[in-house]
Amino acid sequence: MAKVLVSDPIVEAGLAVLREAAEVDYSPGLSSEELLERIPAYDALMVRSETRVTEAVFASGKQLKVVGRAGVGVDNIDVEAATRHGVIVLNSPDGNTIAAAELSFALLLGLARKVPQAAFSLRRGEWKRSKFVGMELYKKTLGIAGLGKIGREVARRARAFDMRVLSYDPYLPEEHARQLGAEPVKFVTLLAQSDYLTLHTPLTEHTRHLLNRETLAHAKPGIRIVNCARGEIIDLEALAEALESGRVAAVALDVFPQEPPSIDLPVFKFEQNILTPHLGASTEEAQAKVAMDVAEQIAAVLTGGSARSPINLPAIPAELLTKGAPALKLAEKMGRLLAQLTHSPIASLQAHFEGEWEGLPLDLVARSAMAGLIAFSTDELVNLVNAPLYAQQRGLKMSWSHQPESDDYHAALTLIAHSDTHHEQGQIVLTGALFGKQDMRITHMNGLFVDIVPEGILLATDHRDRPGIIGRVGTLLGEHQINIAGMHVGREGVGGNAMMFVKVDNPIPPDLLETIQQMEGVDHARVLIF
């Protein structure tokens, strides 16, 4: 049974889902050293934001198949390292959308009406109403940086308060932004016109320190800023300077570059600020949603299904992935066969699909062929997750095409591999087909009709079509106590080029292979392993 390590606090509903599919070790609060020590024994890891899943974790977790974060982001997971090690990374992009949007708006209201400060004052026995005169949101301008799921929900709530909504999102068509009730503007304009600014961008190299000395200089004097996204989006030193000068009236921060933050940060000294301990997803409803969502996805991956929200793998419905398993297997085996047939490195691989593939993701099927091709020549784990990365490192180019009609087969795949020689001899063409739900065959090899079941061990020869060759090969195999399970011969014509494939039950020793290679009329002999 698969084993899952849960290293951050997760609600019981999520753990219950996992326990139906795997053995669960619930150990929140592990140190990085303890995680490295324990991770080799597990097939999956489930985290929230506390655990840092680093390159070292993936290097140690030789059995890891999937890492899931019960939350929106994956900034605490080294996704590139996961991809290199063939580990699926998944999250729950929708589970805490409402919770984060509501907290953002709660902080907007808190900044406008100075609610936390007034509450603390009253608890100290004070009655200073005039000190806490606030502002209304009505008819004010709200700037939203990042009009994704959370940003859109904030925009909806702002419209309900009769606010003017501006948005900055360079990846969203302007017309789409308008349909969401937001006026799209440039970032400088967003800062210059907003009374309130709320941040909802992902953390990338382009958004790191999006608010800095240069950009804050364009902000409308007295702007109030809310950040429930990522702490690194704001340069806190520049923000403190803007607070000191009055360019920024107040900020509400739920996230920080390092968590927990040091109370010596300059933003702590300004009483008008509202600082909360990363509560964006901290509602009972959100915790249950993200935990169950990620737990269901991890369980699906461990039992042969697919994830709904993978970060480094195309999202495919589980039923479609199950239906497509034979196609993926055929492509992978054809890729392995190509790796054994070539005499020089393959520079490019073309996959041409013919016939009815019933809506299967053909790009993923092509990726499976590439994985099979690369996996045969390395000791590293190569799978659907990291095959494109390995291909890029080797300079291997991949392309695919689809022709809906096929004269010969219901569903056929042709792989064309070009070696570095760029000569006709450097090209290998394989065709495979699916028959029924599970039966798969290699049907053509370099133009010759063959009938190969891609399983087990095959002795393959290129030879001239002459009497006696097949018999002598069979005799040699028998003399070495190697049982023949099946055989197929393809040829151009009588006396022409021919190929023989002999399926055997036992390994063929190198000296026997050399003897067959030296036979008169045999151009080449090799052992193919599936």
Beta strands, then each sheet from edge to edge (+ up, - down):
strand 1: 3-6
strand 2: 23-26
strand 3: 44-47
strand 4: 66-69
strand 5: 88-90
strand 6: 141-145
strand 7: 164-168
strand 8: 183-184
strand 9: 196-199
strand 10: 223-227
strand 11: 248-253
strand 12: 274-275
strand 13: 346-355
strand 14: 397-403
strand 15: 411-419
strand 16: 427-435
strand 17: 439-445
strand 18: 448-452
strand 19: 457-464
strand 20: 484-491
strand 21: 497-504
strand 22: 522-529
sheet 1: 2+ 1+ 3+ 4+ 5+
sheet 2: 8+ 7+ 6+ 9+ 10+ 11+ 12+
sheet 3: 14+ 13+ 15- 16+ 17- 18+
sheet 4: 20+ 21- 19+ 22-
end
